[in-house]
């Protein structure tokens, strides 16, 4: 997996937080000046996502989702260690990858979100 693919995977995961109005992780990653800030924010986002899986309900399609503003927002897959390592390697080489992940999160439409 190349750095761009890893960055896109992280962006897809971060899109969930945009869909639920929680821009904190995306903002911290996108505005980071050093890789350590990116790593901390990413680990916090993944931890938050893991905890949501425990309390999420399963919709009729079999996806885990959480309610937000009257709609069921599907939880994204938690990125694997290989994706996280690849992304952080990219960020350490060029902080611009962090901004790219944030841009992907803000720009992409999450197709698995739906109205209840």
ChimeraX attribute file (.defattr): number of C-alpha atoms within 10 A of each C-alpha:
attribute: neighborCount
match mode: 1-to-1
recipient: residues
	/A:1	9
	/A:2	10
	/A:3	17
	/A:4	15
	/A:5	13
	/A:6	23
	/A:7	25
	/A:8	20
	/A:9	22
	/A:10	24
	/A:11	23
	/A:12	24
	/A:13	23
	/A:14	27
	/A:15	27
	/A:16	24
	/A:17	22
	/A:18	21
	/A:19	17
	/A:20	15
	/A:21	11
	/A:22	13
	/A:23	17
	/A:24	13
	/A:25	21
	/A:26	27
	/A:27	16
	/A:28	18
	/A:29	26
	/A:30	21
	/A:31	16
	/A:32	18
	/A:33	14
	/A:34	14
	/A:35	18
	/A:36	14
	/A:37	15
	/A:38	25
	/A:39	20
	/A:40	13
	/A:41	18
	/A:42	21
	/A:43	13
	/A:44	13
	/A:45	19
	/A:46	19
	/A:47	12
	/A:48	12
	/A:49	19
	/A:50	14
	/A:51	11
	/A:52	15
	/A:53	17
	/A:54	9
	/A:55	11
	/A:56	17
	/A:57	17
	/A:58	14
	/A:59	13
	/A:60	7
	/A:61	6
	/A:62	8
	/A:63	15
	/A:64	20
	/A:65	21
	/A:66	19
	/A:67	14
	/A:68	12
	/A:69	10
	/A:70	10
	/A:71	14
	/A:72	22
	/A:73	26
	/A:74	22
	/A:75	22
	/A:76	19
	/A:77	15
	/A:78	18
	/A:79	15
	/A:80	10
	/A:81	9
	/A:82	11
	/A:83	20
	/A:84	20
	/A:85	15
	/A:86	19
	/A:87	27
	/A:88	23
	/A:89	16
	/A:90	20
	/A:91	23
	/A:92	17
	/A:93	11
	/A:94	13
	/A:95	20
	/A:96	16
	/A:97	23
	/A:98	31
	/A:99	23
	/A:100	19
	/A:101	27
	/A:102	27
	/A:103	18
	/A:104	21
	/A:105	26
	/A:106	20
	/A:107	13
	/A:108	12
	/A:109	14
	/A:110	17
	/A:111	8
	/A:112	13
	/A:113	16
	/A:114	11
	/A:115	10
	/A:116	9
